[in-house]
Amino acid sequence: MQALHAIPSVEVMATTRGQLDLSDAGAIQRVVREFAPGHIIHAAAFTAVDRCESEEQTAFAINATATAQLVAVASEVGARLTYLSTDYVFDGEKSTPYLETDTPNPQSIYGRSKFAGEQAVGDQGQIVRISWVCGRLGQNMVKTLIRLATSTDGPLYFVDDQHGCPTLVADLVPTLIRLVLEAPFGTYHVTNQGATTWYEFARSVIALAGGDPERVQPIATVELDPPRPAPRPKNSVLENAQLRQMGWPLLPDWQSSVAALVHELTQR
Ligand SMILES: NC(=O)c1ccc[n+]([C@@H]2O[C@H](COP(=O)([O-])OP(=O)(O)OC[C@H]3O[C@@H](n4cnc5c(N)ncnc54)[C@H](OP(=O)(O)O)[C@@H]3O)[C@@H](O)[C@H]2O)c1
């Protein structure tokens, strides 16, 4: 845990969709002008990766157009903007981890719409790419696996040909806040350390949750039945090169942080 006490006191406004619907350009302007923040952390997105394939217009409206509108009004009120983006901006064909300077080549509508959001930010803000996000709140793979560990029998099939880095919200947030407050505009990769596959990840979580990891069986993405509408990058490991270059501490290895999260979620 980094030194949260070093963070100055700030007033935070977190909006619900009801308070600020990103499909409403007028609402974006009104809310930002009224609150006149010093910083905007733009985390909201249309994240249903497979639905994006059939709802392209909505994906681009929320992930790209609304981001451009936020960039414009942020500039008007003098706010710094930090845009959360994704490993899905890469095509996954690289054989080594992706650097912040690598050229995106998104293959899915979700990835293209998020990359369009990155382009709207350009050099007028920060782009923070994260991947395989799990935390205490919201739906995520750790919660799904904990439920599967205890509520079902039989084999569980997970792909072993998609490689990435989990990002634990509890580890991300201190670094994200520090980036917002201290780092220059630019692109940053922020993930936990260590790459894995969904197969290895599932085995770990099932075991941590008291289930039998041998139930987890590896399959290839092409064996998924039914196939997923959106292509996923087979390699989306993000090298945290900018954090290294700045000499900032990297996030811990994913295993210890996932163990802590599983413990927290199963002790309630
Ligand atoms: N999860 C991952 O593995 C992952 C990986 C890489 C990057 N990211 C990025 O991280 C950020 C957070 O992702 P997440 O996984 O936390 O997503 P999430 O659980 O789907 O949350 C997205 C949020 O955006 C809000 N939203 C969607 N459409 C909106 C609209 N029209 N107006 C206002 N709010 C709207 C949603 O509101 P409702 O609750 O009302 O639907 C929800 O609160 C996103 O930018 C995503 O692209 C996530």
The ligand as an SDF file (V2000), in Angstrom:
LIG
                    3D

 48 52  0  0  0  0  0  0  0  0999 V2000
  -12.9410   -4.5080  -16.5920 N   0  0  0  0  0  0  0  0  0  0  0  0
  -11.7920   -4.6480  -17.2650 C   0  0  0  0  0  0  0  0  0  0  0  0
  -11.2050   -5.7410  -17.3090 O   0  0  0  0  0  0  0  0  0  0  0  0
  -11.1640   -3.4630  -17.9670 C   0  0  0  0  0  0  0  0  0  0  0  0
   -9.9840   -3.6920  -18.6830 C   0  0  0  0  0  0  0  0  0  0  0  0
   -9.3720   -2.6120  -19.3220 C   0  0  0  0  0  0  0  0  0  0  0  0
   -9.9260   -1.3490  -19.2380 C   0  0  0  0  0  0  0  0  0  0  0  0
  -11.0830   -1.1660  -18.5450 N   0  0  0  0  0  0  0  0  0  0  0  0
  -11.6400    0.1970  -18.5280 C   0  0  0  0  0  0  0  0  0  0  0  0
  -11.8390    0.5690  -17.1720 O   0  0  0  0  0  0  0  0  0  0  0  0
  -12.9720    1.4160  -17.0770 C   0  0  0  0  0  0  0  0  0  0  0  0
  -13.9290    0.8410  -16.0480 C   0  0  0  0  0  0  0  0  0  0  0  0
  -14.3260   -0.4460  -16.5110 O   0  0  0  0  0  0  0  0  0  0  0  0
  -15.2540   -1.4360  -15.6440 P   0  0  0  0  0  0  0  0  0  0  0  0
  -14.8220   -2.8190  -15.9150 O   0  0  0  0  0  0  0  0  0  0  0  0
  -15.3410   -0.9280  -14.2330 O   0  0  0  0  0  0  0  0  0  0  0  0
  -16.6260   -1.2170  -16.3800 O   0  0  0  0  0  0  0  0  0  0  0  0
  -18.1160   -1.3760  -15.8710 P   0  0  0  0  0  0  0  0  0  0  0  0
  -18.1960   -2.2070  -14.6520 O   0  0  0  0  0  0  0  0  0  0  0  0
  -18.9170   -1.7600  -17.0740 O   0  0  0  0  0  0  0  0  0  0  0  0
  -18.4700    0.1030  -15.4640 O   0  0  0  0  0  0  0  0  0  0  0  0
  -18.6380    1.0690  -16.4540 C   0  0  0  0  0  0  0  0  0  0  0  0
  -19.3520    2.2260  -15.8370 C   0  0  0  0  0  0  0  0  0  0  0  0
  -19.6560    3.1330  -16.9140 O   0  0  0  0  0  0  0  0  0  0  0  0
  -20.9840    3.5640  -16.7150 C   0  0  0  0  0  0  0  0  0  0  0  0
  -21.6240    3.9330  -17.9740 N   0  0  0  0  0  0  0  0  0  0  0  0
  -21.8270    3.1720  -19.0580 C   0  0  0  0  0  0  0  0  0  0  0  0
  -22.5170    3.8620  -19.9800 N   0  0  0  0  0  0  0  0  0  0  0  0
  -22.7400    5.0890  -19.4420 C   0  0  0  0  0  0  0  0  0  0  0  0
  -23.4050    6.2410  -19.8930 C   0  0  0  0  0  0  0  0  0  0  0  0
  -24.0110    6.2820  -21.0770 N   0  0  0  0  0  0  0  0  0  0  0  0
  -23.4340    7.3270  -19.0800 N   0  0  0  0  0  0  0  0  0  0  0  0
  -22.8510    7.3100  -17.8710 C   0  0  0  0  0  0  0  0  0  0  0  0
  -22.2200    6.2330  -17.3790 N   0  0  0  0  0  0  0  0  0  0  0  0
  -22.1620    5.1300  -18.1610 C   0  0  0  0  0  0  0  0  0  0  0  0
  -21.6990    2.3860  -16.1120 C   0  0  0  0  0  0  0  0  0  0  0  0
  -22.8570    2.8360  -15.5010 O   0  0  0  0  0  0  0  0  0  0  0  0
  -24.0560    1.8300  -15.1050 P   0  0  0  0  0  0  0  0  0  0  0  0
  -23.6130    1.2030  -13.8230 O   0  0  0  0  0  0  0  0  0  0  0  0
  -25.2310    2.7330  -14.9610 O   0  0  0  0  0  0  0  0  0  0  0  0
  -24.1780    0.8540  -16.2200 O   0  0  0  0  0  0  0  0  0  0  0  0
  -20.6680    1.8540  -15.1440 C   0  0  0  0  0  0  0  0  0  0  0  0
  -20.7420    2.5280  -13.9130 O   0  0  0  0  0  0  0  0  0  0  0  0
  -13.5630    1.5270  -18.4780 C   0  0  0  0  0  0  0  0  0  0  0  0
  -13.0970    2.7070  -19.0680 O   0  0  0  0  0  0  0  0  0  0  0  0
  -12.9860    0.3250  -19.1990 C   0  0  0  0  0  0  0  0  0  0  0  0
  -12.8820    0.5520  -20.5970 O   0  0  0  0  0  0  0  0  0  0  0  0
  -11.7190   -2.1900  -17.9020 C   0  0  0  0  0  0  0  0  0  0  0  0
  1  2  1  0
  2  3  2  0
  2  4  1  0
  4  5  1  0
  4 48  2  0
  5  6  2  0
  6  7  1  0
  7  8  2  0
  8  9  1  0
  8 48  1  0
  9 10  1  0
  9 46  1  0
 10 11  1  0
 11 12  1  0
 11 44  1  0
 12 13  1  0
 13 14  1  0
 14 15  2  0
 14 16  1  0
 14 17  1  0
 17 18  1  0
 18 19  2  0
 18 20  1  0
 18 21  1  0
 21 22  1  0
 22 23  1  0
 23 24  1  0
 23 42  1  0
 24 25  1  0
 25 26  1  0
 25 36  1  0
 26 27  1  0
 26 35  1  0
 27 28  2  0
 28 29  1  0
 29 30  1  0
 29 35  2  0
 30 31  1  0
 30 32  2  0
 32 33  1  0
 33 34  2  0
 34 35  1  0
 36 37  1  0
 36 42  1  0
 37 38  1  0
 38 39  2  0
 38 40  1  0
 38 41  1  0
 42 43  1  0
 44 45  1  0
 44 46  1  0
 46 47  1  0
M  CHG  2   8   1  16  -1
M  END
$$$$
